[in-house]
Amino acid sequence: MTIMETRKVGSLEVSLAGLGCNNFGMRIDEDASQAVVDAALDAGVNHFDTADIYGGGKSEEFLGRALAARREDVVITTKVGMGVPEGMHGGSRDYVLSRCDASLQRLGTDHIDLYLLHQPDLTTPIGETLEAFGELIRTGKVREIGCSNFSAAQLDEAASAARDLGVPGFVNAQNDYSLLNREVEAEVLPAVDRLAMTFMPYFPLASGVLTGKYKRGEEHPEGSRLAAWGNMAGEFASDARMAVVERLDEYAAAHDHTLAELALSWLATNPVVGSVIAGATKPEQIRANAAATVAWKLTAEERAEVDAIARVEG
């Protein structure tokens, strides 16, 4: 069995493979969620990523109960600021403080290891949000803070505000990133590196397209995510994207690895990455994802070759 690597995210020691819990309470029930969590723990995963809106709060509830006996062995990330009721502001002091208390109650814990602002709140000064997060850190309710879906300019603005206010800054950024979605490479990743933050990619398998389950010109498998999305799945499995997937699959096979191993290891061998967050609905999926994340240490030369292959044209 391959030993799971860990990396530092602020003061936290986080497994390189993380479990995204967005399926809990939406696609799977509590018993199935428990089975996935148990498999993750057995595979050496200690990082569990959820949010207050996942499953209408059920994801946090299911996760909290599943981890109750192992709380001190794990790192829990949750988020605030998305799905905000009308008239409220996701980054405002009152909203952040009240939603944190609600998340703590659902998780059944006295602290959140990594608390993220789920998306920028353009109606609230970032300084107000950071001061609220700082209050949560001072009172012991939160250990580290970060953000999700921020641009490079917003990361710089937050870092500057934290310095000016003398409050803790974001240690982590979380954005969509995979071999098929590389938008963050232009500005976000350089900003993360410059600001001495870590980065966590979500959708590392491009909503399943990088697992090999989808084929160009074929119907999406019954029960799959893209089959459920119907016409909305078009851009995720376009001909241009699937042509890239086919080339990546050939490259992986030529190196005696799977497409998923290539996709996850390509992210994991980026030194700015702290934890690769992949969702799962079955124990075998998280076991495979955890193993794949550490299965193949791509060399600099291999990374360059993969970079050249993974360019979606059109």
Stockholm file with secondary structure:
# STOCKHOLM 1.0

chainA/1-314         MTIMETRKVGSLEVSLAGLGCNNFGMRIDEDASQAVVDAALDAGVNHFDTADIYGGGKSEEFLGRALAARREDVVITTKVGMGVPEGMHGGSRDYVLSRCDASLQRLGTDHIDLYLLHQPDLTTPIGETLEAFGELIRTGKVREIGCSNFSAAQLDEAASAARDLGVPGFVNAQNDYSLLNREVEAEVLPAVDRLAMTFMPYFPLASGVLTGKYKRGEEHPEGSRLAAWGNMAGEFASDARMAVVERLDEYAAAHDHTLAELALSWLATNPVVGSVIAGATKPEQIRANAAATVAWKLTAEERAEVDAIARVEG
#=GR chainA/1-314 SS CCCCCEEEETTEEEESEEEECTTBTTTBCHHHHHHHHHHHHHTTCCEEECCTTGGGGHHHHHHHHHHGGGGGGCEEEEEESSSCCTTCCTTSHHHHHHHHHHHHHHHTSSCEEEEEECSCCTTSCHHHHHHHHHHHHHTTSEEEEEEESCCHHHHHHHHHHHHHHTCCCCCEEEEECBTTBCGGGTTHHHHHHHTTCEEEEESTTGGGGGGTCCCTTSCCCTTSHHHHHGGGGGGGGCHHHHHHHHHHHHHHHHTTCCHHHHHHHHHHTSTTBCCEEEECSSHHHHHHHHHHHHHCCCCHHHHHHHHHHCCCCC
#=GC SS_cons         CCCCCEEEETTEEEESEEEECTTBTTTBCHHHHHHHHHHHHHTTCCEEECCTTGGGGHHHHHHHHHHGGGGGGCEEEEEESSSCCTTCCTTSHHHHHHHHHHHHHHHTSSCEEEEEECSCCTTSCHHHHHHHHHHHHHTTSEEEEEEESCCHHHHHHHHHHHHHHTCCCCCEEEEECBTTBCGGGTTHHHHHHHTTCEEEEESTTGGGGGGTCCCTTSCCCTTSHHHHHGGGGGGGGCHHHHHHHHHHHHHHHHTTCCHHHHHHHHHHTSTTBCCEEEECSSHHHHHHHHHHHHHCCCCHHHHHHHHHHCCCCC
//
